[in-house]
Amino acid sequence: MTNEKSSTSPKIGLFVFWIILIVAAGSIALIITSLRVGQQNDTTYGNVYKKFINSWGGEISIIPSDFYFEEEYTEKENNVEIIKFRKHYLVPDSIAVNSAIDLDKKREGLIFFNSFLADIDNEYILTNNTSFQNNLFVKFKRPENASILYDYLVIIDNKALDVEIRIDEPFILLPEFNQNQKVKIKVLFKTKGIDVLKYKLAVYNKYIIQSFKSVYNINTSKYNLLQFGLPHEITKNGTGEQLAIEMNNFNTNQDVGITFISIINDLDQIERLIRFSPVSLCLFITLAFILSQMNNVKFHPVHYLFIAIINVLYFLFISYIIRFINIFYTLTFTFLLTSAMYILYIPNVTNKKFAFKILAPYHFALTTILSVIFLLPIYRGISLIIFLFVVFLSIMIPIGKSDISKWPIFSSKDKVD
């Protein structure tokens, strides 16, 4: 008489334990890597970033100049009359900001930064609508994070200012500025910076500005508008693009400017991606198991270890390669590296149809496509939900048609006499 004793239960138990161990080890490695990326951002790259901006210049914020009259008045303190001064600011009728920006890349060690040269031309038209007419003061403010200003020139009604110009200190711009008189003041200078160039228009958020126009001539199209809500027009030219922003009789609490994508932003995005990557590993191992069972492919438990290694290495490569090249080239190079590993290993342990037509699309989806989704500037959440929906739908339908009792892991039995 022959009896059959099922070995399914211990077999499945050991297999599940092995899979959990693989996923746990890979997830720990990925989580440690994500923390390392964040640490690199805050320490190694943060220190290089600070060193570079101290030398070259940082994110440039141009601060509007202050124009005002001073009113003298007395005030008693402890029965003593003290002379004080009250400022009466003039808000420009019209502001025009023209900037020519030459973007380049500068290297500090092995890290490249977005470095630009900016030729600035700010024009203000003022009308004296006060009761004062003597000593119009001005305070020209140094742009935030600017390490150097050069070719600094002030032109009043088409005539260069012939007094000593001081920065961040008030001085008399016009000894006489009659009531209802208009004056055109141009402030020209050049400076250097990285990543951001903006004009702090929000300082006028309590006033109605009659006219504002800002024109940026940029030698590249790889930039973003700082505030998308402002009306703007982009015109392509032979050397890059011209961005024009124009508004009349308006009030806003937004600044105007442009921003370039920096490596620091890339590191922030990669840190979020690596933090989520254990989900990719878990899904990929689960799908590899289900697909192998449905297609009667008998993977040895050791094979799952190397399948997991390919997935983990994909995200490890991204976390380190991104520090030297941009995101597009990082994803491309990483995909080629891990694809080579996949091609050299998977077809040797299974048939080519399963390796390339069934499992490979999921490998590509759960690495490259998932990475692209996490790097999207907008619609990241809805894109991720749609992606997961498609992945689960693609596997649920064949599972529903499959006879699970005939899967290799369930059908194996030991015969005992």
LINZI-V105185 format. One record per residue. N is the residue number from 0. PHI is phi in radians with two decimals (* if undefined). D_FIRST is the distance of its C-alpha to the first C-alpha in Angstrom with 1 decimal. Layout:
[[N	PHI	D_FIRST] [N	PHI	D_FIRST]]
This chain:
[[0	*	0.0] [1	-1.98	3.7] [2	-1.92	6.7] [3	-1.96	10.2] [4	-2.00	13.1] [5	-1.24	16.5] [6	-1.83	19.1] [7	-1.10	21.8] [8	-1.07	23.7] [9	-1.13	24.6] [10	-1.11	25.2] [11	-1.16	27.6] [12	-1.06	29.2] [13	-1.14	30.1] [14	-1.12	31.2] [15	-1.07	33.5] [16	-1.07	34.9] [17	-1.12	35.7] [18	-1.12	37.4] [19	-1.07	39.4] [20	-1.11	40.5] [21	-1.10	41.7] [22	-1.11	43.6] [23	-1.11	45.1] [24	-1.13	46.3] [25	-1.12	47.8] [26	-1.15	49.4] [27	-1.08	51.0] [28	-1.08	52.4] [29	-1.23	53.8] [30	-1.13	55.3] [31	-1.07	57.0] [32	-1.11	58.3] [33	-1.10	59.8] [34	-1.17	61.6] [35	-1.16	62.8] [36	-1.06	64.3] [37	-1.09	66.1] [38	-1.16	67.4] [39	-1.07	68.6] [40	-1.09	70.4] [41	-1.43	72.1] [42	-1.91	72.9] [43	-0.97	72.8] [44	-1.29	73.6] [45	-1.09	75.6] [46	-1.18	77.8] [47	-1.13	78.3] [48	-1.06	79.0] [49	-1.10	81.7] [50	-1.09	83.2] [51	-1.20	83.5] [52	-1.21	85.1] [53	-1.18	87.6] [54	-1.55	88.7] [55	-1.65	88.4] [56	2.29	88.4] [57	-1.86	85.8] [58	-1.28	85.3] [59	-1.53	88.8] [60	-2.08	90.1] [61	-1.46	93.7] [62	-1.76	95.6] [63	-0.98	98.6] [64	-1.27	102.0] [65	-1.68	103.9] [66	-2.11	107.4] [67	-2.83	109.6] [68	-1.80	113.0] [69	-1.94	113.9] [70	-1.90	115.9] [71	-1.50	117.9] [72	-2.62	118.1] [73	-1.97	119.0] [74	-2.51	117.1] [75	-1.56	118.3] [76	-2.34	116.3] [77	0.99	117.9] [78	1.12	121.3] [79	-2.09	121.1] [80	-1.40	121.0] [81	-2.07	118.4] [82	-1.45	118.3] [83	-2.27	115.0] [84	-2.24	113.7] [85	-2.00	111.6] [86	-1.59	109.7] [87	-2.11	109.9] [88	-1.39	107.3] [89	-1.80	107.7] [90	-1.59	104.7] [91	-1.03	104.8] [92	-1.24	105.5] [93	-2.41	103.6] [94	-2.26	101.0] [95	-2.24	99.9] [96	-2.08	97.3] [97	-2.01	97.0] [98	-2.40	94.5] [99	-1.90	93.8] [100	-2.08	90.5] [101	-1.95	89.4] [102	-1.52	85.7] [103	-2.53	84.4] [104	-2.07	81.7] [105	-2.05	82.7] [106	-1.94	80.4] [107	-2.13	80.2] [108	1.21	78.0] [109	-1.81	75.0] [110	-1.85	75.3] [111	-1.77	77.3] [112	-2.15	79.2] [113	-1.28	80.9] [114	-2.00	84.5] [115	-2.28	87.4] [116	-1.87	91.1] [117	-2.14	92.8] [118	-1.81	96.3] [119	-1.84	97.3] [120	-2.37	100.2] [121	-1.81	100.6] [122	-2.15	103.5] [123	-2.13	104.9] [124	-1.98	107.6] [125	-1.95	109.3] [126	-2.16	112.0] [127	-1.41	114.1] [128	-1.82	113.8] [129	-1.87	114.9] [130	-1.63	118.4] [131	-1.72	118.2] [132	-2.56	119.6] [133	-1.94	120.0] [134	0.99	117.5] [135	-1.45	114.2] [136	-1.59	111.6] [137	-2.45	108.4] [138	-2.30	105.4] [139	-1.44	103.3] [140	-1.74	99.9] [141	-1.18	97.7] [142	-1.02	94.4] [143	-1.09	91.5] [144	1.20	89.6] [145	-1.50	92.2] [146	-1.50	92.9] [147	-2.64	95.9] [148	-2.19	98.4] [149	-2.50	100.7] [150	0.94	103.3] [151	-1.36	104.0] [152	-2.56	106.8] [153	-2.07	108.3] [154	-2.10	110.4] [155	-2.01	112.5] [156	0.83	113.9] [157	1.18	113.4] [158	-2.22	115.1] [159	-1.12	113.4] [160	-1.14	113.7] [161	-1.83	116.3] [162	-1.92	115.4] [163	-1.15	113.0] [164	-1.60	109.4] [165	-2.06	107.4] [166	-1.81	103.7] [167	1.14	102.4] [168	-2.34	106.0] [169	-1.27	108.4] [170	-2.67	111.7] [171	-1.36	114.3] [172	-1.49	113.3] [173	-2.30	116.4] [174	-1.20	119.5] [175	-2.51	120.5] [176	-2.45	118.3] [177	-1.14	120.3] [178	-1.10	119.1] [179	1.18	117.3] [180	-1.35	117.4] [181	-1.89	114.3] [182	-2.52	113.0] [183	-1.93	110.3] [184	-2.08	108.5] [185	-1.97	106.2] [186	-2.05	104.0] [187	-2.07	102.6] [188	-2.89	100.5] [189	-2.15	97.5] [190	-2.68	94.6] [191	-2.20	91.1] [192	-2.92	87.7] [193	-2.37	84.0] [194	1.19	81.6] [195	-2.39	84.0] [196	-2.32	87.5] [197	-2.47	88.8] [198	-1.92	92.0] [199	-1.40	92.0] [200	-1.16	93.3] [201	-1.13	91.9] [202	-1.15	94.9] [203	-1.70	96.9] [204	-1.16	94.5] [205	-1.67	97.3] [206	-2.19	99.6] [207	-1.72	99.9] [208	-1.64	100.3] [209	-1.17	102.3] [210	-2.63	100.8] [211	-2.47	98.1] [212	-2.49	96.9] [213	-2.26	94.6] [214	-2.19	93.9] [215	-2.04	91.4] [216	-1.75	91.6] [217	-2.07	88.4] [218	-1.47	87.5] [219	-2.64	83.9] [220	-1.85	81.8] [221	-1.61	79.1] [222	-2.63	80.3] [223	-2.23	79.9] [224	-1.25	82.5] [225	-1.09	82.7] [226	-2.21	83.0] [227	-1.25	81.7] [228	-1.30	83.7] [229	-1.38	87.0] [230	-1.12	88.5] [231	-2.64	88.3] [232	-2.47	88.6] [233	-2.00	87.1] [234	-2.17	88.9] [235	-1.42	87.6] [236	-2.40	90.1] [237	-1.15	90.2] [238	-1.88	89.3] [239	2.90	86.9] [240	-2.48	87.4] [241	-2.05	90.0] [242	-1.85	89.0] [243	-2.12	91.7] [244	-2.15	91.7] [245	-2.45	94.6] [246	-2.53	95.4] [247	-2.28	98.6] [248	0.81	99.6] [249	-2.27	96.3] [250	-2.43	94.8] [251	-2.62	91.5] [252	-1.95	89.6] [253	-1.87	87.8] [254	-1.57	88.6] [255	-2.03	88.9] [256	2.95	87.3] [257	-2.29	84.6] [258	-2.43	81.5] [259	-1.93	79.6] [260	-1.28	75.9] [261	-1.91	75.7] [262	-1.15	73.0] [263	-1.12	72.9] [264	-1.12	71.8] [265	-1.07	69.1] [266	-1.13	67.8] [267	-1.07	67.7] [268	-1.17	65.6] [269	-1.14	63.3] [270	-1.06	62.8] [271	-1.13	61.7] [272	-1.10	59.3] [273	-1.15	57.6] [274	-1.12	57.4] [275	-1.60	55.3] [276	-1.06	53.3] [277	-0.99	50.3] [278	-1.12	49.5] [279	-1.06	49.5] [280	-1.06	47.0] [281	-1.08	44.7] [282	-1.12	44.8] [283	-1.15	44.4] [284	-1.13	41.3] [285	-1.09	39.8] [286	-1.17	40.7] [287	-1.07	39.3] [288	-1.14	35.9] [289	-1.10	35.9] [290	-1.13	37.3] [291	-1.16	34.8] [292	-1.21	31.9] [293	-1.15	33.4] [294	-1.78	34.0] [295	0.98	30.7] [296	-1.77	32.5] [297	-1.66	30.5] [298	-1.34	33.3] [299	-1.32	32.6] [300	-0.89	33.9] [301	-1.12	36.7] [302	-1.10	37.9] [303	-1.13	38.6] [304	-1.08	40.8] [305	-1.32	43.0] [306	-1.10	43.1] [307	-1.15	44.4] [308	-1.08	46.9] [309	-1.06	48.4] [310	-1.14	49.0] [311	-1.14	50.5] [312	-1.10	52.7] [313	-0.97	54.1] [314	-1.32	55.6] [315	-1.17	56.7] [316	-1.03	58.5] [317	-1.02	60.3] [318	-1.11	61.4] [319	-1.79	63.1] [320	-1.21	64.3] [321	-1.04	66.1] [322	-1.31	68.6] [323	-2.11	70.1] [324	-2.35	69.9] [325	-1.28	69.9] [326	-1.10	66.9] [327	-1.03	66.7] [328	-1.19	66.5] [329	-1.10	64.2] [330	-1.10	61.6] [331	-1.13	62.0] [332	-1.13	61.7] [333	-1.14	58.7] [334	-1.07	56.9] [335	-1.13	57.6] [336	-1.11	56.3] [337	-1.26	53.0] [338	-1.15	52.5] [339	-1.08	52.9] [340	-1.07	50.1] [341	-1.09	47.9] [342	-1.14	48.6] [343	-1.35	48.0] [344	-1.96	44.7] [345	-1.03	42.7] [346	-1.09	42.6] [347	-1.40	41.2] [348	-1.95	38.1] [349	-2.68	37.5] [350	-1.40	38.8] [351	-1.17	42.5] [352	-1.07	42.1] [353	-1.17	40.3] [354	-1.15	42.7] [355	-1.77	46.0] [356	-1.65	45.5] [357	-1.91	43.1] [358	-1.44	43.4] [359	-1.00	46.9] [360	-1.02	48.7] [361	-1.27	47.2] [362	-1.06	48.2] [363	-1.13	51.7] [364	-1.15	51.9] [365	-1.45	50.8] [366	-2.04	53.1] [367	-1.20	56.2] [368	-1.11	56.6] [369	-1.08	55.8] [370	-1.13	58.5] [371	-1.06	61.0] [372	-1.06	60.4] [373	-1.25	61.1] [374	-1.69	64.3] [375	-1.15	65.7] [376	-1.22	69.1] [377	-2.42	68.5] [378	1.04	65.7] [379	-1.18	63.2] [380	-1.12	61.4] [381	-1.18	61.1] [382	-1.14	60.1] [383	-1.14	57.3] [384	-1.11	56.0] [385	-1.10	56.1] [386	-1.06	54.4] [387	-1.12	51.5] [388	-1.05	51.3] [389	-1.14	51.0] [390	-1.08	48.3] [391	-1.17	46.2] [392	-1.12	46.8] [393	-1.15	45.8] [394	-1.73	42.4] [395	-1.18	41.8] [396	-1.10	42.1] [397	-1.16	39.3] [398	-1.11	37.0] [399	-1.09	37.6] [400	-1.58	36.5] [401	-1.56	33.5] [402	-1.57	29.9] [403	-1.08	29.3] [404	-1.14	25.5] [405	-1.71	25.4] [406	-1.12	27.4] [407	-0.91	25.9] [408	-1.23	26.0] [409	-1.74	23.9] [410	-1.58	21.4] [411	-1.27	20.0] [412	-2.40	16.5] [413	-1.75	14.7] [414	-1.71	11.1] [415	-2.20	9.5] [416	-1.35	6.7]]
